[in-house]
Amino acid sequence: MVMPKVCIKGNGTVDVEEGASYLDALRKAGYGELDQVLAVKVDGELRDLTAPVNGDCEVEPVTFRDSEGREVYWHSTAHIMAAAVKELFPTAKVTIGPPVETGFYYDFDYERPFTPEDLEKIEAKMAEIIARDEPFRREEVSKDEAIRLFKEMGENYKVEIIEEIPDDKVSLYHTGEAFVDLCRGPHIPSSGKVKAVKLLSVAGAYWRGDERNPMLQRIYGVSYPSQEELEDYLHFLEEARRRDHRRLGKELDLFSIREEVGPGFIIYHPKGALVRTILEDFEKQEHLKRGYQIVMGPTLLKAELWKKSGHWDHYREMMYFTQVDEELYGIKPMNCLAHILIYKSRIRSYRDLPLRYFELGTVHRHEKSGVLHGLLRARAFTQDDAHIFCTPGQLKDEIKGVLNFIHDVMEMFGFPYEVEISTRPEKSIGSDEMWERATSALKESLEELGLPYEICEGEGAFYGPKIDVKLTDAIGRKWQCGTVQCDFALPERFDLTYVDSDGEKKRPAMVHRVILGSIDRFLGVLIEHYAGAFPLWLAPVQARVMNIT
């Protein structure tokens, strides 16, 4: 019988017996950091370390140093927490518990609020489960069997999720013998891999993020392979709390958010408004220097325009609408439509291009209440929005010009940054050929500037792919600011043309871009980056006269 060949990245190839696991293959190969391996990537797909080898394959061990490894580690810790909660509070109902960027959470439906004392008990119970080194065991069952199992357990939220799964089979994960959860996995081999845990907070969260659904209790936590790493992270959290722009905004009298106004709507006090004005004046000067023309568009536009653009079909749930003279209007979530109409207001020649329209435009988006976060996530905010209309031959130079603009601004503020390309999402407009041209233009522009980038599949805007620029602040956090989006779809929808040198009408390319992004959000980042101590040119109070007695 032919034995499967397992090619282990950096460790050669081994033959394994039928039924052997990837862990067995690593052992046989004498893999040096076996105790640190949490899962494996098999031909690029994440799998359990203890899963059986299924034919010849290429295997890459995954550790906590890898982003995928941290996700697996934190996802498994979320299961350990859920197991602890069910042991301590048997009537609590479990819902979902994913990893997040720095840790994990799990949402529970329980008859009373969890207290700080409850969190201490849950942590202690988690320590017991970890000490028992409970194995994580995957089981595949039929959809009907899973529904029956969770109905018997009274876990109605899990039943609801399973009923919506289109597959005939689903996977469950057992943590020891007492706890079972619906989950795709993968997971760490056993609970003993987790060495240090801290439960951080409890917050409210609506089931599935819908305010019409029951309010659940979301317990946040974090775990690390060593106590030292956990202590470092907790120190980082303390520093982040010290810099929290919501606290500093109140202490420095910069802005407020009032309940009687509504969540997500910012009121700027004189000092905060002054800092914003300085930022906005800086933006205007820099744009004028680079050949942009300042324009202004209305806040309300007829719903028919939003239907024509595709926002109605692809972005409507994020928009606000109102009736005016018995006609439906949309409050703009983006500034692009007015800029398109300015372009379309007269015949354009190739000699006119590129045209660069810039607007400090206030937009409104119906963000869910659970994600609102001071200036960093608001429902009304001002963007440094510009749209460039150019010939296809000018496109790459315009994209590179925007990237150089972003670089200059990031350098001035002292922010290191990195870039990502986000590709076509599931809900989108435009042809495959349009998307391919647009994505290629973005990639080639970055490559010609020597800028490394990562690909984020399916994260683009509905009308085109984009470059996202993420800055790194004083304590290492990443924030998205600049964006460059390439769009051939909206010029098609609005029949935008220019007269080329041969006298024929041609279709322009369109670039949507922001440099700082939301001015409000960038101000929030600056407050936290500088811990409220702005550089002199931005400071709302630059000097004070003091009496000496």
Secondary structure, 3 states (H helix, E strand, C coil): CCCCEEEECCCEEEECCCCCEHHHHHHHHCCCCHHHCCEEEECCEEEECCCECCCCEEEEEECCCCHHHHHHHHHHHHHHHHHHHHHHCCCCEECCCCEECCEEEEEEECCCCCCHHHHHHHHHHHHHHHHCCCEEEEEEEEHHHHHHHHHHCCCHHHHHHHHCCCCCEEEEEEECCCEEEECCCCCCCEHHHCCEEEEEEEEEEEHHHCCCCCEEEEEEEEEECCHHHHHHHHHHHHHHHHCCHHHHHHHCCCEECCCCCCCCCCEECHHHHHHHHHHHHHHHHHHHHCCCEECCCCCEEEHHHHHHHCHHHHCHHHCEEEEECCEEEEECCCCHHHHHHHHHCCCCEHHHCCEEEEEEEEEECCCCHHHCECCCECCEEEEEEEEEEECHHHHHHHHHHHHHHHHHHHHHHCCCEEEEEECCCCCCCCCHHHHHHHHHHHHHHHHHCCCCEEEECCCCECCECEEEEEEECCCCCEEEEEEEEEECHHHHHCCCCEECCCCCEECCEEEEEEEEEEHHHHHHHHHHHCCCCCCCCCCCCCCCCCCCC
